[in-house]
């Protein structure tokens, strides 16, 4: 089930071929696009959040299919620039939007510091070198395509002690920029998907629609999709 677009406009001022719009009450994440020279529409942004530790082909196709549907509806996507669900969502969005005009990726720190973090974890064996370099390449390419598509946090104090707080702050920015959230929560014996839960809770607090896909690999169970 897809949420109906909600647009709140208090007054329009039309001026022939050009349009001046004043006193508009809109969610901050919406962007204004002029159509046929004398009317405006508002693009909605859909946050995509999800786990990174374990995915399978079924989850990958669900993520990609979801992003294709979002983009086909003329909406944009917002992600957090991580491995797993975020990586897949950004990859699929770039296929639909090669200029990255309808993509927003929020990082918890600068891209350079983020790259350093992932390469260190590749050395430690937490992730593979291929995972690290593919993600860094994707984000670097995104920034080259559209500077506005990659939103970096200038705080470079991204350490093992601060990273959880900074990841959760990143989640807040993703939710703040979104008009709805689609989350893919994957629980395993190693992870309870707390980061995804954090984004879902913040979306509920904001009062935006949430579509939650839940998977439990601890017991190899997939639960039904919930739309809230």
matplotlib code that plots the C-alpha trace (Angstrom):
import matplotlib.pyplot as plt

x = [0.0, 1.4, 0.7, -1.2, 0.9, 0.0, 0.8, 0.0, -0.1, -1.6, -1.4, -0.4, 0.6, 0.7, 2.3, 1.8, 4.6, 6.6, 5.3, 6.0, 5.0, 4.8, 3.7, 4.0, 3.8, 5.6, 7.6, 11.2, 12.2, 9.9, 11.4, 9.5, 9.5, 7.8, 5.6, 4.5, 5.8, 2.9, 2.3, 4.3, 4.4, 6.3, 8.5, 8.3, 11.4, 11.3, 13.8, 15.3, 16.8, 18.1, 20.6, 24.1, 25.4, 23.4, 21.3, 20.2, 18.9, 15.3, 16.0, 18.2, 15.4, 12.9, 15.1, 15.8, 12.1, 11.1, 13.5, 12.4, 8.8, 9.7, 11.6, 8.9, 6.4, 8.6, 9.8, 13.4, 15.2, 17.2, 19.7, 22.5, 25.4, 26.1, 26.7, 23.8, 20.4, 21.7, 24.3, 21.7, 19.2, 21.7, 22.9, 19.4, 18.5, 21.5, 20.3, 17.0, 18.5, 22.0, 22.4, 21.6, 19.0, 16.6, 19.1, 20.2, 22.8, 23.7, 27.0, 27.9, 31.2, 33.2, 33.6, 37.4, 37.0, 34.3, 36.5, 39.3, 36.9, 35.8, 39.3, 40.4, 37.5, 38.5, 42.0, 40.4, 38.3, 35.0, 34.1, 35.9, 38.1, 35.7, 32.8, 34.8, 36.1, 32.8, 31.1, 33.8, 33.6, 29.8, 29.9, 32.8, 31.0, 27.8, 29.6, 31.1, 27.7, 25.9, 27.5, 24.0, 23.4, 26.0, 25.5, 28.6, 28.9, 32.0, 32.7, 35.7, 35.7, 34.4, 35.9, 34.9, 33.8, 31.7, 30.5, 27.2, 26.1, 27.1, 25.4, 22.2, 22.5, 22.8, 19.6, 17.9, 19.0, 17.7, 14.3, 14.2, 14.7, 12.0, 8.3, 7.9, 10.2, 10.7, 12.8, 14.3, 15.0, 17.2, 17.9, 20.7, 22.4, 25.0, 22.7, 19.3, 19.2, 19.2, 20.2, 17.2, 14.9, 16.3, 15.3, 11.8, 11.2, 12.2, 9.9, 7.0, 7.9, 7.9, 4.5, 5.4, 4.2, 6.4, 6.6, 8.6, 10.0, 11.1, 13.4, 14.7, 17.8, 18.3, 15.5, 15.5, 12.0, 10.7, 7.7, 5.0, 5.4, 3.8, 2.6, 2.0]
y = [0.0, 3.4, 6.5, 9.4, 12.5, 15.3, 18.8, 21.8, 25.1, 28.2, 30.6, 30.6, 33.7, 33.0, 35.5, 34.6, 32.4, 32.9, 31.9, 33.5, 31.3, 32.9, 31.8, 28.1, 25.7, 22.5, 19.8, 20.7, 17.6, 18.4, 20.1, 22.3, 21.6, 23.8, 22.1, 23.7, 27.1, 27.9, 25.2, 23.5, 20.0, 18.7, 15.6, 13.3, 11.6, 8.0, 7.0, 3.5, 1.9, -1.6, -4.0, -4.6, -7.8, -10.5, -10.3, -12.9, -12.8, -12.5, -9.4, -7.9, -8.2, -6.8, -3.8, -3.2, -3.7, -1.2, 1.4, 0.9, 1.5, 4.6, 6.1, 5.2, 7.1, 10.2, 10.2, 10.4, 8.1, 8.9, 6.5, 6.4, 5.4, 2.0, -1.5, -3.9, -2.3, 1.2, 0.2, -1.8, 1.0, 3.6, 1.3, 0.7, 4.4, 5.4, 3.0, 4.9, 8.4, 8.5, 12.2, 11.5, 14.3, 12.3, 10.7, 11.9, 10.0, 11.1, 10.1, 10.1, 11.8, 13.1, 10.7, 10.6, 9.6, 7.2, 5.6, 5.3, 3.6, 1.0, 0.2, -0.3, -2.8, -4.6, -5.0, -6.3, -8.8, -7.4, -6.9, -7.8, -5.5, -5.8, -4.5, -1.6, -0.5, -1.0, 1.3, 3.9, 3.9, 4.3, 7.2, 8.9, 8.5, 9.9, 13.0, 13.5, 13.2, 15.6, 17.4, 17.8, 14.1, 13.3, 15.1, 14.7, 15.5, 17.7, 16.1, 13.8, 12.5, 9.2, 6.5, 3.2, 5.2, 7.8, 5.8, 4.5, 7.9, 9.4, 6.6, 7.3, 11.0, 10.0, 8.1, 11.2, 13.2, 10.5, 10.5, 14.3, 14.4, 11.7, 11.9, 8.2, 5.3, 1.8, -0.4, -3.8, -5.2, -8.3, -10.0, -12.6, -14.3, -11.6, -8.6, -7.4, -4.7, -2.0, 0.7, 0.0, -0.1, 3.3, 4.7, 3.2, 4.6, 8.1, 7.8, 6.9, 9.9, 12.2, 10.7, 9.6, 6.4, 3.3, 0.1, -2.5, -5.7, -8.1, -11.1, -13.3, -15.3, -16.5, -18.8, -18.6, -16.9, -14.1, -12.3, -10.5, -6.9, -4.4, -1.0, 1.5]
z = [0.0, -1.0, 1.0, -0.6, -1.2, 1.2, 0.1, 2.2, 0.4, 1.9, -1.0, -4.7, -6.7, -10.4, -12.7, -16.4, -17.7, -14.6, -11.2, -7.8, -4.9, -1.5, 2.0, 1.3, 4.2, 3.2, 4.7, 4.5, 2.5, -0.5, -3.5, -5.9, -9.6, -12.2, -14.8, -18.1, -16.9, -14.6, -12.1, -9.4, -8.1, -5.0, -5.2, -2.3, -0.8, 0.4, 3.1, 2.6, 5.7, 6.3, 7.6, 6.1, 7.7, 5.9, 2.7, 0.2, -3.3, -2.2, -0.1, -2.8, -5.3, -2.9, -2.2, -6.0, -6.9, -4.2, -5.4, -9.0, -8.0, -6.0, -8.9, -11.4, -9.2, -9.7, -6.1, -4.8, -2.3, 0.8, 2.3, 4.8, 2.6, 4.2, 2.9, 2.4, 1.8, 1.5, -1.2, -3.2, -3.0, -4.2, -6.9, -8.3, -8.0, -10.1, -12.8, -12.9, -12.3, -13.7, -13.0, -9.3, -9.2, -7.1, -4.7, -1.3, 0.7, 4.2, 5.7, 9.4, 8.7, 5.7, 2.7, 3.2, 6.9, 6.0, 3.4, 6.0, 8.4, 5.8, 4.6, 8.2, 8.8, 5.6, 7.1, 10.3, 8.4, 9.5, 5.8, 2.6, 0.6, -2.3, -0.1, 1.1, -2.3, -4.0, -1.5, -1.6, -5.4, -5.4, -3.0, -4.8, -8.1, -6.6, -5.4, -8.8, -10.5, -8.1, -5.2, -3.6, -3.7, -1.1, 2.2, 4.4, 8.1, 8.6, 12.0, 11.5, 15.0, 13.8, 16.0, 17.6, 20.6, 18.6, 15.6, 17.0, 18.1, 14.7, 12.8, 14.8, 14.2, 10.5, 10.8, 12.2, 9.1, 6.8, 8.5, 8.6, 4.8, 4.2, 3.6, 4.2, 5.2, 3.8, 6.1, 5.7, 9.1, 9.0, 12.4, 12.7, 15.6, 15.5, 15.0, 16.2, 13.5, 16.1, 13.6, 11.4, 14.4, 15.4, 12.0, 12.2, 15.7, 14.5, 11.5, 13.9, 16.1, 13.0, 12.0, 8.5, 6.8, 7.5, 5.4, 7.3, 5.7, 8.5, 8.2, 11.0, 9.9, 13.5, 12.9, 9.0, 9.1, 7.0, 8.5, 6.5, 5.4, 7.6, 6.4, 9.2]

ax = plt.figure().add_subplot(projection="3d")
ax.plot(x, y, z, "-o")
ax.set_aspect("equal")
plt.show()
